[in-house]
Amino acid sequence: MKTKTWNQQIVKRENKRIVLNTIKKKSPISRARIANMTGLNKGTVSSLVSELIDEDLIYESGPGESSGGRRPVMLLFNKTAGYSIGINLDVNYILGVLTDLDGNVILEEAITLNETHFPVVKEKLFKIIELLINSAPQSTYGIIGVGVGVPGIVNNRGMLLLAPNLNWKSVDLIDIIEQKFDLPVTIENEANAGAFGEMKFGLGADANNIIYVSVGIGIGVGLILNGGLFKGYNGFSGELGHMTIKDDGEGCGCGNVGCWELYASEKALINNAKKVIVNQENNDKISLDDLILLAKNENKQSIKLFEKIGDDLGTGINNIINIFNPEQIIIGNRMVFAKDWIVESITNRIENERIGFQHQNLKLDFSELNVYSPAIGMAAFSIERFFSEFQSVHS
């Protein structure tokens, strides 16, 4: 008898998930239409819809169009039943967003980082989270979770093991943030978060095999394979910024030599610029924004620097294409703003080194979400966790 009851709970939970997801994707939608689309009987749908209305996750709107009989009552997903916080914690900035339960950004806040000393970054991170919490509209479920994307190696338990460009090791951000705010916390590699954000709300919505390349101070890669985020056995996949592209190259903070990010990242661009850009005030503080402005003004040195970065990006991207044979490559993070000066050298390098079969029907895109992909992706992780845990309790 206990096994039967347990099985019934599992079946109900799955059916409820199906009904809610159908309403989220297809609303406004009628009960009859849900039954037709899902194959569930009308009684089951009606019962589960009543529960979801009581839980304030959906609501009824005015009648829809009639197909011959009474006009049906339409159902909509209540995206403002709660709010999620997503954070992109990068090496030189922190970006936080507050989203509704459908991933729409309600509010954003950004802070520049001039140093990466952990206590300093922690206080700035707390400041952003607190501001977003206090700015959230009143709702049934309030803030349902906080997700933080970090530029480093994160294991399957959410422990940040190593972030070379932050110079952090073994940081338990989940415990630190949960103790401060008493909210569910999710920690993930920022490139994984960016890939997830692009799949859910960006240019990757129509593809099942996506490689997201985050080009900031370092380089991270998020893998969407066969429609799902691929993290590897221990959660460490995607550290392709540390694949060797020059076996006699420079030493990297990860302990390797000749890593891709040493030659194709924002940091590499800045280091190269300091050597060749002349007549620039505060040359030691030159930034990506400065170089973009110079390129817009047709400064040949700046344009040449971008072309070199694009060429080295193309080398790594071509390796990735040959390994994974994706449908789509999406370049994200701050290097997106330099698209006009790097896209040609990237595509030229890829074309020059291509193996024909691997490149058939391949799309190369620059993220339209740019630095927002990881933050929105982290908000989406928290939303998925909320619904998963909610259904376990309320089924």
N, C-alpha and C positions, 0 to 999 in steps of 0.2 A: 504493500500500500504506500509506503514512504517513497519508493522508487517512482511509482506512478505520479504521486503528488509533485515530486521533484521534476519529472519529465513535463508535467503540465505547466509548471512555472517557467521552464525553459522555453517551451513552445509559445506561451503567452508573451514572454519577454521578447522573443524574436518577432512575433506577429506585431507587437506594439511598436517595435523599432521600424518594421517595414511600413506600417501605417504612418508613423511620424515622418519618416524620410520621404514618403510619397507626397505628403502634404507640404513638406519643406521645398521639394523640387517642383511641384506642380500647382501650388496654390495660386488662385482660389480653385478649389476642387470639391466636388460633392461626395457624399458617402457612397453613392451608387458607383460613381466613377472610380473611387478607390477600390471598391470590391472588384470591379471589372479589370482594373490594372494589376491587382495583386493576386487575384484568384481566391481571396478569402471570402467566406460567405458574409452576407449582409448583416446578419446578427452579430458576428464577431467584430466586424468593422464598427458597427453602431456602438457596441459596448466599449471598445477601445477608444473610440472618439470621445465618448462621454468621460472616460477617465482623463484623457489628455486635456479636455476642456476644464475639468475640475482642477487639474494641476497647472492651469494657466499657460500651457505650452502651445495651445492652439485656441482659436476663437471663431465664432460664427459671424458671417457677414450677411448682407442682404441676399435675396434669392438670385440664382443664376438663370440662364436661358432655359426654357422648357424644350424638351424633345417630344412633346405631345401630351404629357400629363401635367401634374403640378410642378411649379417651378421649384427646383431643389435649393435647399439652404447650402450656401458655400462655406468652406472651411479655409482658414488661413493660419499659417505659422505665426506665432507670437514672438517675433524676433527681439522684442524689448522686454521679455520676461526676465532677462539677466544680461550681464555685461562681462566681457573678458578683457584682460590686459595682456598685451603682447609687447615684448621688449627685444630690440636688436642692440645688444651690447657689443660694440665694435672697439677697435683699438683707439680711435680718435673721436668717437662720439657715442652717445647713448640715445636711441630713439625709442620712445614709448607710444603705443596707441591704445585707445579704448575702443572696443568694437561691440556691436550688438551680437546676438547669437547667430546672425547670418553673415558675420564677418565684415559688416560695413563699419568704416572708421568714423567714430563719433567725435573723437578728440585726439590730438597728438601733442607730444611734448618732446623736445630734443635738447640735449646738453652736450657741449663740446668737452672732450677730455684732453687736457694738456699733460697729464701724467697717468701712469697705470698702476701706481701704488695701491694695493688692494683696499686699505681703509678709506682712501679718498674716493675711489670708484664706488665702493659700497655705499657711502653716504649720498653720492649723487644718484645712484640707482634707487635708493630708498626715497629720495626726494621726488623722483619722477613717479614711482609707484604710488606714493602717498597723494600726490597731486591728482593722479588719474582716479584713484579711489574716491577722493573727496568731490570730484567733478562728475561722477556718474549719476545719472538720473535715478529717481526712486524706481524700484522694480521688485517683482515677487521674489527673485532669487539673489538679487544684489550682484556683487562681484563673484563670479563662479570660479575664477582661478587666475593665476598669474603665470605666464610662460616667458622664459628668458632664453634667447638664442645667444650662444657664446662662441668666439672664434678659437675653438680648441677641441681636444679629444674628450668626449663624454661617453661614459659607459652606459650599459642598459639600465642601471639604477639611477641615472641622472647625476652621477658624480663627475665633476670636471677634473680630469686627471692631469691634463697638461694644456696650457695655452702659451706657446712660445713667444708670441708677439706681445702678450700681456706680462710675460714672465711670472705666470701663476702655475702652481702645482697643487694637486690634491685639495681642491676647494669644494666644500659641500654647500653649494648655494641653496639647495633645497631647504636644508635645515636652517640656514641663516635667514632666509626670507620668510619661511613659515613661522619661525619664532617671532619675527618682527610683526607680521601682519595677520597671522592665524588664518591663512587662506591656502587652498591647494596650489602647489607650485610644480611646474614642469620645466626641466632644463634640457636643452638639446643643442647640438652643434648648429651654428647659425646657417651653414650652407644647407643642412638638412631642412632647417626651418624655411629657408628661402625656396627650396625645391617644393616643399609642401604648400607654401603660400602661392607659388606659381601654378601648381596643379589645381588648387582649390579656387583661386580667385584671379589668376593672371593669364599669361599667354599659353600656359601648358594645359588649359582646361580640356582641350580636345585631343591630347596625346597620351599614350600609355607608357612610352619609354622616353624619358626626359633627362638630360644632364644639365643641371644648374651649376654654373661656374660663378662663384662669388669672388670678384676681384676688388679687394680693398687693400689695406696695408699688407695683408697676406692673401693667399688664394685658398679657398675651400670649394669642395664639390659635393653637391647633393644629387643622389641617384633615385629617380623614379623608374622602377623596372616592372614591367607587366602591370602597371596601374597602381603600384604601391611603393612606399618609401623603403628602399633597401638599406639596411644598416649594418649588415654583416653579423658574424657570430657573436661578438662581444659589443657591437654597437659602434665599431671604429672605422667603418668604411667611409670613403670619400676624402681621405687625407691625401688627395692627389696633388695638392700644392707642394707636397714633399716628395713627389717622384723626381728622380734624378734626370735632368736633361743635359747636364754637363758633368761627366765623371771626374773631371779635373777642376771642378768649379769651386766657388766660395763655400766656406763653412756656414751652416745654418743653425739657428737656435734650437732646432729639433735634434741636433747631433749628427745629421747627415751632411753631405756636401753636394753642391750643384743642384739644389732643389729648384723646382719650377718657379716658386714664388720669389726667389732671389733675383729673377730676371724679368718677370712679367707682371709684377704687382704694382700697386700705387707707391709702395715704399721703394721699389726698384726705380720707378720713374723719378721720384724725388731725388734719390741718391745720384742718378745719372745727370739730372738737371743741375745739381749743385756743382758738378764738374765742368759743365759747358756753357750754362747760361751766364752771360756777362752783362754788366751795366744794369743789374737788378738790385734794387734796394733790399737790405736784409736778406741777402742771398741764402743765408743759412736757414732761413725760415720759409723758404719758397714752398708753395702748396700746389696741390692738384688744381685748385681754382685759379691760382696765378697762371699756371701753364695753359689752362684752357683759354683764359683771357688773352694771353699772348698768341695762342694759335688762332683765335678769332681775329686778331689783328695781323694775321699772316706772318707771324714771327717764324722764320725758317728753322731756327734751332729747336723751338718748341715742337713744331710739326714733325721734325725728324725724330725727336725723342718719342713722340706718340707712335710714330710708324715702327720704331724699333720694338716698343712694348707690344704693339699689335702682332708683329712678326713672331715674337717669343710666345705670346699667347696662342697663336696659331699652331706652334710646335706642340705644345701640351694638349691643346684641343684635338689635334689630329691623332695623338696617341690614344686619347679617350674614345674617339670615334672608332678607331681600329679595335679597341678592346670591347666596347659595349654595343656598337652598331645601333645608336639611338635614332628615334624619329626627329628629335629636336634638341638643339643646344640653346640654352638661354643664358646669356651673360648678364649678371646682376651686380649690385653694390655700386660704389661711387664711380667706378671706371665707365659705367654707362653714360655718364655725362660727357665723356670724350669720344663717343661713338663716331662722330664725323671724321675723326683723325686716325682711328684705329681699325675701322671695319674693313677697309680695302687691304691693308697689310695682313690682317687675320685671314681673310678669304683667299688672298694670293698664296699664303703659306699652306693653307689647307689644300688648295687646288694643286699646288706644285708637288705635294707629297702624298696625294690621295691614292688609295687603292679603290679602283672604280666601284666595285660592288658595295663597299661600305658607305658610300656617299649618296646612293640612290634615294631620292625623295627626302633627303635630310634638310631640315629647316635650321637656319642660324638666326636667332633673334636676340635683341637687347631688351631687357626687362622694361616694361612700362611702369612697373611698381618701383623700380630702382632700389633705393635703400629700404623701402617699406616691405619688401617680400619676406624677410625673416621675421619682422615684427608681426605682420599679419598672419604668417604661418604659425608663430608661437601662440597667438590668440586662438587660431583654429585648433591647435593641439589641445588647448585647455577646454575649448568648447566640446570637442569629441570626448575628452575624458569626463566632462560633466554629464553628458548624455549617457555615456556608458555606465557610470556609477549610479546615476539617477535611476536608470531602468532596472539596475540590479536590486535597488531598494524598493522601488515602486511597482513591482510586477508580481 
